[in-house]
Amino acid sequence: MATSVTSAESRGSLSSDLFYDILRRLDGATLASAACACEAFCSISKEEKLWENVCSSMWPSTNRDDVKSLITSIGGFKKFYADCFPLIVNKEVPECRWNEYLEYPEELTEAEYYGDMDEIEIVAPSDFVSIVDVRYKDKTICSKVLWGIPNANGFPHWFYSCPFRIDLFTYSTRDDEHAGEVTLSVSDGLPQITSMEKERKDGKLWQELRDGIRLSWIVVNTKIKQAANLSSWSPLGGQRHWPTDKDFLLRFGSVLPAKDILPCQAVECIVLMKFRVIYTEEGGVPTTLKLTELSMQVGDMEGAHLNGRNSLLVLKEALSCKRSKNYDEALESCQLYSKVQSELREEKMRNESRLDRLYILGGIMACITVCFYLW
């Protein structure tokens, strides 16, 4: 009997080891599904080390010791993955008219709207941490962690009142004479181009870049211990050859709720990424792209950038809003916002056109009246 018990215990231990070895090879979504398969998988899937491996594979920035400590302090790697893998979905976009944005709501004064409030009542810039990872065809090309918000703590009143912006690259790294920190070349999977004239015609390099690039911008609030991915993972759009022939601009982002913060009720988190072609085959060097800009801003329905105070309030609210693992659903919410924004812009242009015609007619009538009396 003793032999039989020992043998059974050995088989149980062996099974657990095999199960763990199997589960540690899975990605996050598959691991979560496997946890629902049986009691043994469910028990093993609670191991934080498994989710740490998943997070480090998905976001290499989480391999840093300081980031590991941060994730542990806000609930652990399993919670971090559950919060940051799904994309933000916000379909509560009000179909408001342009003139409705001209008036402040009763609960906000003009001073409050523009950020003239006591610092104690405002969310602190130091509460936020940005964890950013850029991939191209499953290869990580950039990982950055930003503690706090640059240029915010030394000049709080200026930051709260001026347009909000987080820029992950300094001007020196955007200088063509400076060795680029982040580059993409033919060895990374880029197609070889012979000239920019040919690229303007077929757009092969642009197509490969847009289809292959992926961006994750996770924002963590250390005070409320919440996190969310504010990027759309895949590009929402972009521009070729802007502002020069050698530049490619990609736009990522998400639609964030702004209820009780701004009159427009919903805003857009805008993440811009810009690459520049620095070599082509014409110079005897394979095609190489350099990442020259990676920034985040928050814009309202009319296209204006929010100030620091309102942006921080919106970011804090976004960390607890609805999310989905379905990329199409997240894309649909962004498209809905763009549609409402376009309708608002068209209505504004029509109203301004009517006002212009009234001013012209008024001027003509005034001219006719003056001429009549002089005659």
C-alpha positions as a LaTeX table, in Angstrom:
\begin{tabular}{lrrr}
\hline
Residue & $x$ (\AA) & $y$ (\AA) & $z$ (\AA) \\
\hline
Met1 & 0.00 & 0.00 & 0.00 \\
Ala2 & 2.88 & 2.36 & 0.83 \\
Thr3 & 4.33 & 1.71 & $-2.61$ \\
Ser4 & 0.99 & 2.40 & $-4.22$ \\
Val5 & 0.57 & 5.73 & $-2.41$ \\
Thr6 & 4.09 & 6.83 & $-3.30$ \\
Ser7 & 3.50 & 5.96 & $-6.93$ \\
Ala8 & 0.25 & 7.95 & $-7.04$ \\
Glu9 & 1.92 & 10.97 & $-5.42$ \\
Ser10 & 4.75 & 10.78 & $-7.95$ \\
Arg11 & 2.30 & 10.69 & $-10.85$ \\
Gly12 & 0.43 & 13.70 & $-9.39$ \\
Ser13 & 3.67 & 15.67 & $-9.00$ \\
Leu14 & 4.78 & 14.74 & $-12.50$ \\
Ser15 & 1.43 & 15.82 & $-13.94$ \\
Ser16 & 1.67 & 19.22 & $-12.22$ \\
Asp17 & 5.17 & 19.75 & $-13.59$ \\
Leu18 & 4.05 & 18.84 & $-17.09$ \\
Phe19 & 0.98 & 21.06 & $-16.84$ \\
Tyr20 & 3.13 & 24.00 & $-15.68$ \\
Asp21 & 5.59 & 23.42 & $-18.52$ \\
Ile22 & 2.70 & 23.41 & $-21.00$ \\
Leu23 & 0.99 & 26.50 & $-19.61$ \\
Arg24 & 4.16 & 28.58 & $-19.45$ \\
Arg25 & 4.43 & 28.32 & $-23.25$ \\
Leu26 & 1.01 & 29.87 & $-23.88$ \\
Asp27 & 0.13 & 33.46 & $-24.64$ \\
Gly28 & $-2.15$ & 35.38 & $-22.30$ \\
Ala29 & $-5.45$ & 34.79 & $-24.09$ \\
Thr30 & $-4.80$ & 31.05 & $-24.45$ \\
Leu31 & $-3.65$ & 30.80 & $-20.84$ \\
Ala32 & $-6.86$ & 32.44 & $-19.64$ \\
Ser33 & $-8.92$ & 30.01 & $-21.73$ \\
Ala34 & $-6.93$ & 27.01 & $-20.47$ \\
Ala35 & $-7.66$ & 28.06 & $-16.88$ \\
Cys36 & $-11.32$ & 27.32 & $-17.56$ \\
Ala37 & $-10.64$ & 23.81 & $-18.87$ \\
Cys38 & $-10.05$ & 21.94 & $-15.62$ \\
Glu39 & $-9.32$ & 22.39 & $-11.93$ \\
Ala40 & $-5.63$ & 21.58 & $-12.33$ \\
Phe41 & $-5.12$ & 24.20 & $-15.06$ \\
Cys42 & $-7.14$ & 26.70 & $-13.04$ \\
Ser43 & $-4.93$ & 26.21 & $-9.99$ \\
Ile44 & $-1.65$ & 26.41 & $-11.90$ \\
Ser45 & $-2.77$ & 29.43 & $-13.95$ \\
Lys46 & $-2.89$ & 31.49 & $-10.74$ \\
Glu47 & 0.91 & 31.40 & $-10.56$ \\
Glu48 & 2.20 & 34.97 & $-10.93$ \\
Lys49 & 5.35 & 33.73 & $-12.65$ \\
Leu50 & 3.28 & 32.50 & $-15.59$ \\
Trp51 & 1.66 & 35.92 & $-16.03$ \\
Glu52 & 5.01 & 37.64 & $-15.57$ \\
Asn53 & 6.31 & 35.63 & $-18.53$ \\
Val54 & 3.21 & 36.53 & $-20.56$ \\
Cys55 & 3.63 & 40.24 & $-19.80$ \\
Ser56 & 7.36 & 40.25 & $-20.55$ \\
Ser57 & 6.66 & 38.58 & $-23.89$ \\
Met58 & 3.89 & 41.03 & $-24.74$ \\
Trp59 & 5.54 & 44.15 & $-23.29$ \\
Pro60 & 9.36 & 43.88 & $-22.94$ \\
Ser61 & 9.34 & 47.05 & $-20.81$ \\
Thr62 & 7.91 & 44.98 & $-17.95$ \\
Asn63 & 11.25 & 43.12 & $-17.69$ \\
Arg64 & 12.73 & 46.11 & $-15.88$ \\
Asp65 & 13.07 & 45.73 & $-12.11$ \\
Asp66 & 11.42 & 49.07 & $-11.37$ \\
Val67 & 8.44 & 48.18 & $-13.59$ \\
Lys68 & 8.15 & 44.75 & $-11.95$ \\
Ser69 & 7.95 & 46.46 & $-8.55$ \\
Leu70 & 5.32 & 48.85 & $-9.90$ \\
Ile71 & 3.17 & 46.04 & $-11.28$ \\
Thr72 & 3.42 & 44.11 & $-8.03$ \\
Ser73 & 2.32 & 47.19 & $-6.08$ \\
Ile74 & $-0.84$ & 47.67 & $-8.19$ \\
Gly75 & $-2.07$ & 44.08 & $-7.95$ \\
Gly76 & 0.32 & 41.78 & $-9.78$ \\
Phe77 & 0.99 & 40.60 & $-13.34$ \\
Lys78 & $-2.28$ & 38.73 & $-13.84$ \\
Lys79 & $-4.30$ & 41.84 & $-13.02$ \\
Phe80 & $-1.95$ & 43.97 & $-15.12$ \\
Tyr81 & $-2.49$ & 41.76 & $-18.17$ \\
Ala82 & $-6.27$ & 41.69 & $-17.65$ \\
Asp83 & $-6.32$ & 45.50 & $-17.48$ \\
Cys84 & $-3.92$ & 46.29 & $-20.34$ \\
Phe85 & $-4.44$ & 43.59 & $-22.97$ \\
Pro86 & $-8.05$ & 44.58 & $-23.86$ \\
Leu87 & $-8.46$ & 47.84 & $-25.77$ \\
Ile88 & $-10.57$ & 50.75 & $-24.56$ \\
Val89 & $-14.08$ & 50.86 & $-26.04$ \\
Asn90 & $-16.29$ & 53.92 & $-25.68$ \\
Lys91 & $-19.38$ & 54.07 & $-27.88$ \\
Glu92 & $-21.11$ & 56.71 & $-25.78$ \\
Val93 & $-20.30$ & 59.52 & $-28.19$ \\
Pro94 & $-23.00$ & 62.24 & $-28.04$ \\
Glu95 & $-24.27$ & 63.59 & $-31.35$ \\
Cys96 & $-24.17$ & 67.22 & $-30.27$ \\
Arg97 & $-24.50$ & 70.34 & $-32.37$ \\
Trp98 & $-21.68$ & 72.82 & $-32.81$ \\
Asn99 & $-23.34$ & 75.66 & $-30.89$ \\
Glu100 & $-23.83$ & 73.40 & $-27.87$ \\
Tyr101 & $-20.07$ & 73.54 & $-27.23$ \\
Leu102 & $-20.07$ & 77.32 & $-27.06$ \\
Glu103 & $-21.57$ & 77.35 & $-23.59$ \\
Tyr104 & $-20.04$ & 76.01 & $-20.40$ \\
Pro105 & $-22.10$ & 73.61 & $-18.30$ \\
Glu106 & $-23.51$ & 75.06 & $-15.12$ \\
Glu107 & $-21.22$ & 73.03 & $-12.86$ \\
Leu108 & $-18.04$ & 74.36 & $-14.54$ \\
Thr109 & $-16.98$ & 77.99 & $-14.49$ \\
Glu110 & $-14.74$ & 79.39 & $-17.21$ \\
Ala111 & $-11.79$ & 79.44 & $-14.81$ \\
Glu112 & $-12.36$ & 75.79 & $-13.96$ \\
Tyr113 & $-12.64$ & 74.84 & $-17.64$ \\
Tyr114 & $-9.25$ & 76.34 & $-18.42$ \\
Gly115 & $-7.58$ & 74.90 & $-15.35$ \\
Asp116 & $-7.37$ & 77.80 & $-12.88$ \\
Met117 & $-7.95$ & 75.69 & $-9.78$ \\
Asp118 & $-6.16$ & 74.87 & $-6.58$ \\
Glu119 & $-3.34$ & 72.38 & $-7.16$ \\
Ile120 & $-4.58$ & 70.19 & $-4.31$ \\
Glu121 & $-7.78$ & 69.43 & $-6.22$ \\
Ile122 & $-5.90$ & 68.46 & $-9.39$ \\
Val123 & $-4.51$ & 65.03 & $-10.29$ \\
Ala124 & $-0.72$ & 65.19 & $-9.95$ \\
Pro125 & 1.46 & 64.54 & $-13.03$ \\
Ser126 & 3.77 & 62.42 & $-10.87$ \\
Asp127 & 0.92 & 59.91 & $-10.36$ \\
Phe128 & 1.26 & 58.64 & $-13.94$ \\
Val129 & 3.71 & 56.21 & $-15.50$ \\
Ser130 & 3.90 & 55.51 & $-19.25$ \\
Ile131 & 5.02 & 52.05 & $-20.40$ \\
Val132 & 5.55 & 52.11 & $-24.17$ \\
Asp133 & 6.49 & 49.27 & $-26.52$ \\
Val134 & 6.77 & 49.37 & $-30.32$ \\
Arg135 & 6.90 & 46.24 & $-32.45$ \\
Tyr136 & 7.45 & 45.59 & $-36.12$ \\
Lys137 & 6.43 & 42.13 & $-37.36$ \\
Asp138 & 6.63 & 40.66 & $-33.84$ \\
Lys139 & 10.08 & 42.11 & $-33.24$ \\
Thr140 & 10.42 & 44.72 & $-30.49$ \\
Ile141 & 12.17 & 47.82 & $-31.81$ \\
Cys142 & 11.53 & 50.26 & $-28.95$ \\
Ser143 & 10.73 & 50.01 & $-25.22$ \\
Lys144 & 10.50 & 53.04 & $-22.99$ \\
Val145 & 9.25 & 53.79 & $-19.48$ \\
Leu146 & 8.45 & 57.35 & $-18.46$ \\
Trp147 & 7.90 & 58.15 & $-14.80$ \\
Gly148 & 5.69 & 61.19 & $-14.41$ \\
Ile149 & 5.16 & 63.72 & $-17.19$ \\
Pro150 & 8.10 & 65.73 & $-18.57$ \\
Asn151 & 8.29 & 69.44 & $-17.72$ \\
Ala152 & 5.24 & 69.24 & $-15.47$ \\
Asn153 & 6.52 & 69.28 & $-11.90$ \\
Gly154 & 8.76 & 72.33 & $-12.18$ \\
Phe155 & 6.07 & 74.57 & $-13.71$ \\
Pro156 & 2.69 & 73.28 & $-12.45$ \\
His157 & 0.60 & 76.35 & $-13.30$ \\
Trp158 & 2.05 & 76.49 & $-16.81$ \\
Phe159 & 1.47 & 72.75 & $-17.32$ \\
Tyr160 & $-2.15$ & 72.80 & $-16.11$ \\
Ser161 & $-3.06$ & 75.69 & $-18.43$ \\
Cys162 & $-1.10$ & 74.83 & $-21.59$ \\
Pro163 & $-1.87$ & 72.13 & $-24.18$ \\
Phe164 & $-1.05$ & 68.66 & $-22.86$ \\
Arg165 & 1.64 & 66.63 & $-24.62$ \\
Ile166 & 3.90 & 63.71 & $-23.75$ \\
Asp167 & 6.87 & 63.39 & $-26.08$ \\
Leu168 & 9.04 & 60.30 & $-25.69$ \\
Phe169 & 11.86 & 61.67 & $-27.83$ \\
Thr170 & 13.89 & 64.81 & $-27.27$ \\
Tyr171 & 14.73 & 67.23 & $-30.06$ \\
Ser172 & 18.31 & 65.95 & $-30.13$ \\
Thr173 & 17.15 & 62.46 & $-31.07$ \\
Arg174 & 15.05 & 63.94 & $-33.88$ \\
Asp175 & 18.08 & 65.66 & $-35.38$ \\
Asp176 & 19.24 & 63.98 & $-38.59$ \\
Glu177 & 22.87 & 64.41 & $-37.54$ \\
His178 & 22.26 & 62.45 & $-34.33$ \\
Ala179 & 22.49 & 58.67 & $-34.42$ \\
Gly180 & 18.88 & 57.48 & $-34.26$ \\
Glu181 & 17.91 & 55.50 & $-31.19$ \\
Val182 & 15.29 & 53.47 & $-33.05$ \\
Thr183 & 15.68 & 52.32 & $-36.65$ \\
Leu184 & 14.10 & 49.82 & $-39.04$ \\
Ser185 & 15.97 & 48.33 & $-41.98$ \\
Val186 & 15.76 & 45.61 & $-44.61$ \\
Ser187 & 17.10 & 43.12 & $-42.06$ \\
Asp188 & 13.97 & 43.76 & $-39.96$ \\
Gly189 & 11.70 & 42.92 & $-42.90$ \\
Leu190 & 11.37 & 46.27 & $-44.69$ \\
Pro191 & 11.15 & 46.08 & $-48.49$ \\
Gln192 & 14.05 & 47.54 & $-50.42$ \\
Ile193 & 13.25 & 50.72 & $-52.36$ \\
Thr194 & 15.42 & 52.23 & $-55.06$ \\
Ser195 & 14.07 & 55.79 & $-54.95$ \\
Met196 & 11.49 & 57.96 & $-53.22$ \\
Glu197 & 9.93 & 58.72 & $-56.62$ \\
Lys198 & 9.13 & 55.03 & $-57.06$ \\
Glu199 & 7.84 & 54.83 & $-53.48$ \\
Arg200 & 5.45 & 57.73 & $-54.15$ \\
Lys201 & 3.93 & 55.72 & $-57.01$ \\
Asp202 & 3.58 & 52.23 & $-55.55$ \\
Gly203 & 3.65 & 52.96 & $-51.77$ \\
Lys204 & 5.17 & 49.54 & $-51.03$ \\
Leu205 & 7.29 & 50.75 & $-48.10$ \\
Trp206 & 4.33 & 52.66 & $-46.63$ \\
Gln207 & 2.06 & 49.61 & $-46.91$ \\
Glu208 & 4.55 & 47.31 & $-45.21$ \\
Leu209 & 5.17 & 49.82 & $-42.42$ \\
Arg210 & 1.47 & 50.42 & $-41.75$ \\
Asp211 & 0.62 & 46.70 & $-41.77$ \\
Gly212 & 3.59 & 45.60 & $-39.66$ \\
Ile213 & 3.90 & 48.25 & $-36.95$ \\
Arg214 & 2.25 & 47.77 & $-33.54$ \\
Leu215 & 2.17 & 50.18 & $-30.60$ \\
Ser216 & 1.24 & 49.71 & $-26.95$ \\
Trp217 & 1.07 & 52.79 & $-24.69$ \\
Ile218 & 0.10 & 51.74 & $-21.18$ \\
Val219 & $-0.66$ & 54.42 & $-18.61$ \\
Val220 & $-0.52$ & 53.52 & $-14.91$ \\
Asn221 & $-1.86$ & 55.69 & $-12.11$ \\
Thr222 & 0.19 & 54.81 & $-9.02$ \\
Lys223 & $-2.20$ & 56.54 & $-6.63$ \\
Ile224 & $-5.40$ & 54.69 & $-7.59$ \\
Lys225 & $-3.46$ & 51.57 & $-8.71$ \\
Gln226 & $-5.10$ & 51.23 & $-12.11$ \\
Ala227 & $-3.71$ & 50.79 & $-15.63$ \\
Ala228 & $-4.95$ & 50.75 & $-19.23$ \\
Asn229 & $-3.60$ & 50.63 & $-22.77$ \\
Leu230 & $-4.51$ & 53.92 & $-24.48$ \\
Ser231 & $-3.21$ & 52.88 & $-27.90$ \\
Ser232 & $-5.20$ & 51.13 & $-30.63$ \\
Trp233 & $-2.37$ & 48.58 & $-31.09$ \\
Ser234 & $-2.68$ & 48.83 & $-34.90$ \\
Pro235 & $-2.64$ & 52.20 & $-36.72$ \\
Leu236 & $-5.99$ & 53.98 & $-37.11$ \\
Gly237 & $-4.68$ & 55.97 & $-40.06$ \\
Gly238 & $-1.72$ & 57.95 & $-41.30$ \\
Gln239 & $-0.17$ & 60.17 & $-43.96$ \\
Arg240 & 2.46 & 59.40 & $-46.56$ \\
His241 & 5.24 & 61.87 & $-47.31$ \\
Trp242 & 4.22 & 64.41 & $-44.66$ \\
Pro243 & 5.55 & 66.99 & $-44.01$ \\
Thr244 & 8.40 & 66.01 & $-46.38$ \\
Asp245 & 8.78 & 63.32 & $-49.03$ \\
Lys246 & 10.80 & 61.17 & $-46.63$ \\
Asp247 & 8.37 & 61.23 & $-43.67$ \\
Phe248 & 5.63 & 58.75 & $-42.78$ \\
Leu249 & 3.09 & 59.65 & $-40.07$ \\
Leu250 & 1.06 & 56.97 & $-38.25$ \\
Arg251 & $-1.83$ & 57.70 & $-35.90$ \\
Phe252 & $-2.95$ & 55.49 & $-33.03$ \\
Gly253 & $-5.30$ & 56.22 & $-30.13$ \\
Ser254 & $-8.61$ & 55.61 & $-28.42$ \\
Val255 & $-11.85$ & 57.38 & $-27.49$ \\
Leu256 & $-11.98$ & 58.34 & $-23.81$ \\
Pro257 & $-14.97$ & 59.39 & $-21.67$ \\
Ala258 & $-15.01$ & 62.98 & $-20.44$ \\
Lys259 & $-18.37$ & 63.07 & $-18.69$ \\
Asp260 & $-18.52$ & 65.71 & $-15.92$ \\
Ile261 & $-15.10$ & 66.95 & $-17.09$ \\
Leu262 & $-15.77$ & 68.64 & $-20.45$ \\
Pro263 & $-18.90$ & 69.80 & $-22.30$ \\
Cys264 & $-18.21$ & 67.45 & $-25.24$ \\
Gln265 & $-18.50$ & 64.33 & $-22.99$ \\
Ala266 & $-15.96$ & 62.34 & $-25.06$ \\
Val267 & $-12.44$ & 63.09 & $-26.26$ \\
Glu268 & $-9.76$ & 61.39 & $-28.33$ \\
Cys269 & $-6.38$ & 60.20 & $-27.11$ \\
Ile270 & $-4.07$ & 60.90 & $-30.07$ \\
Val271 & $-0.79$ & 58.98 & $-30.31$ \\
Leu272 & 1.43 & 60.01 & $-33.23$ \\
Met273 & 4.41 & 58.09 & $-34.57$ \\
Lys274 & 6.65 & 59.48 & $-37.29$ \\
Phe275 & 9.34 & 57.66 & $-39.30$ \\
Arg276 & 11.84 & 59.21 & $-41.70$ \\
Val277 & 13.68 & 57.48 & $-44.54$ \\
Ile278 & 17.38 & 58.11 & $-43.92$ \\
Tyr279 & 18.89 & 55.71 & $-46.48$ \\
Thr280 & 17.87 & 54.24 & $-49.82$ \\
Glu281 & 19.62 & 52.00 & $-52.31$ \\
Glu282 & 20.67 & 55.09 & $-54.24$ \\
Gly283 & 23.31 & 55.78 & $-51.61$ \\
Gly284 & 24.58 & 52.23 & $-51.62$ \\
Val285 & 22.95 & 51.52 & $-48.22$ \\
Pro286 & 19.82 & 49.37 & $-47.70$ \\
Thr287 & 16.55 & 51.15 & $-46.92$ \\
Thr288 & 16.47 & 52.37 & $-43.32$ \\
Leu289 & 13.74 & 54.16 & $-41.39$ \\
Lys290 & 14.35 & 56.21 & $-38.25$ \\
Leu291 & 11.71 & 56.79 & $-35.57$ \\
Thr292 & 11.72 & 60.57 & $-35.11$ \\
Glu293 & 8.55 & 61.20 & $-33.10$ \\
Leu294 & 6.38 & 59.34 & $-30.61$ \\
Ser295 & 3.94 & 61.55 & $-28.73$ \\
Met296 & 0.57 & 61.61 & $-27.02$ \\
Gln297 & $-2.03$ & 64.39 & $-26.87$ \\
Val298 & $-5.72$ & 64.59 & $-25.97$ \\
Gly299 & $-8.13$ & 66.42 & $-28.30$ \\
Asp300 & $-11.78$ & 67.42 & $-28.02$ \\
Met301 & $-14.56$ & 67.18 & $-30.62$ \\
Glu302 & $-13.57$ & 70.45 & $-32.28$ \\
Gly303 & $-9.95$ & 69.34 & $-32.70$ \\
Ala304 & $-8.53$ & 71.54 & $-29.93$ \\
His305 & $-5.90$ & 70.01 & $-27.65$ \\
Leu306 & $-6.86$ & 69.79 & $-23.98$ \\
Asn307 & $-4.80$ & 71.53 & $-21.32$ \\
Gly308 & $-2.79$ & 69.65 & $-18.72$ \\
Arg309 & $-5.38$ & 69.77 & $-15.97$ \\
Asn310 & $-8.27$ & 68.41 & $-18.04$ \\
Ser311 & $-6.06$ & 65.82 & $-19.75$ \\
Leu312 & $-4.97$ & 64.33 & $-16.43$ \\
Leu313 & $-8.58$ & 64.14 & $-15.25$ \\
Val314 & $-9.56$ & 62.40 & $-18.50$ \\
Leu315 & $-6.65$ & 59.93 & $-18.25$ \\
Lys316 & $-7.59$ & 59.08 & $-14.68$ \\
Glu317 & $-11.21$ & 58.45 & $-15.73$ \\
Ala318 & $-10.08$ & 56.31 & $-18.70$ \\
Leu319 & $-8.31$ & 53.80 & $-16.46$ \\
Ser320 & $-11.64$ & 52.48 & $-15.21$ \\
Cys321 & $-13.73$ & 52.56 & $-18.41$ \\
Lys322 & $-15.00$ & 49.65 & $-20.53$ \\
Arg323 & $-12.56$ & 47.51 & $-22.55$ \\
Ser324 & $-12.77$ & 44.70 & $-25.08$ \\
Lys325 & $-10.49$ & 42.01 & $-26.52$ \\
Asn326 & $-12.26$ & 42.45 & $-29.85$ \\
Tyr327 & $-10.17$ & 44.82 & $-31.99$ \\
Asp328 & $-13.07$ & 45.43 & $-34.38$ \\
Glu329 & $-15.19$ & 46.70 & $-31.50$ \\
Ala330 & $-12.47$ & 49.12 & $-30.42$ \\
Leu331 & $-12.04$ & 50.26 & $-34.04$ \\
Glu332 & $-15.79$ & 50.79 & $-34.33$ \\
Ser333 & $-15.81$ & 53.19 & $-31.37$ \\
Cys334 & $-12.99$ & 55.22 & $-32.98$ \\
Gln335 & $-14.85$ & 55.32 & $-36.30$ \\
Leu336 & $-18.03$ & 56.49 & $-34.55$ \\
Tyr337 & $-16.10$ & 59.32 & $-32.89$ \\
Ser338 & $-14.55$ & 60.33 & $-36.23$ \\
Lys339 & $-17.98$ & 60.34 & $-37.88$ \\
Val340 & $-19.50$ & 62.60 & $-35.21$ \\
Gln341 & $-16.43$ & 64.83 & $-35.31$ \\
Ser342 & $-16.68$ & 65.18 & $-39.10$ \\
Glu343 & $-20.38$ & 66.04 & $-38.89$ \\
Leu344 & $-19.62$ & 68.65 & $-36.24$ \\
Arg345 & $-16.86$ & 70.15 & $-38.41$ \\
Glu346 & $-19.15$ & 70.32 & $-41.45$ \\
Glu347 & $-21.90$ & 71.98 & $-39.42$ \\
Lys348 & $-19.41$ & 74.51 & $-38.09$ \\
Met349 & $-18.25$ & 75.33 & $-41.62$ \\
Arg350 & $-21.85$ & 75.78 & $-42.80$ \\
Asn351 & $-22.63$ & 78.12 & $-39.89$ \\
Glu352 & $-19.48$ & 80.14 & $-40.52$ \\
Ser353 & $-20.36$ & 80.34 & $-44.21$ \\
Arg354 & $-23.82$ & 81.69 & $-43.34$ \\
Leu355 & $-22.28$ & 84.29 & $-41.02$ \\
Asp356 & $-19.83$ & 85.34 & $-43.74$ \\
Arg357 & $-22.69$ & 85.87 & $-46.19$ \\
Leu358 & $-24.62$ & 87.91 & $-43.61$ \\
Tyr359 & $-21.58$ & 90.11 & $-42.95$ \\
Ile360 & $-21.08$ & 90.65 & $-46.69$ \\
Leu361 & $-24.75$ & 91.51 & $-47.21$ \\
Gly362 & $-24.63$ & 93.82 & $-44.21$ \\
Gly363 & $-21.59$ & 95.58 & $-45.62$ \\
Ile364 & $-23.25$ & 95.98 & $-49.03$ \\
Met365 & $-26.42$ & 97.39 & $-47.44$ \\
Ala366 & $-24.38$ & 99.81 & $-45.33$ \\
Cys367 & $-22.51$ & 100.96 & $-48.46$ \\
Ile368 & $-25.77$ & 101.45 & $-50.39$ \\
Thr369 & $-27.30$ & 103.42 & $-47.49$ \\
Val370 & $-24.29$ & 105.74 & $-47.23$ \\
Cys371 & $-24.21$ & 106.29 & $-50.99$ \\
Phe372 & $-27.97$ & 107.03 & $-51.00$ \\
Tyr373 & $-27.65$ & 109.72 & $-48.33$ \\
Leu374 & $-24.60$ & 111.25 & $-50.01$ \\
Trp375 & $-26.41$ & 111.34 & $-53.33$ \\
\hline
\end{tabular}
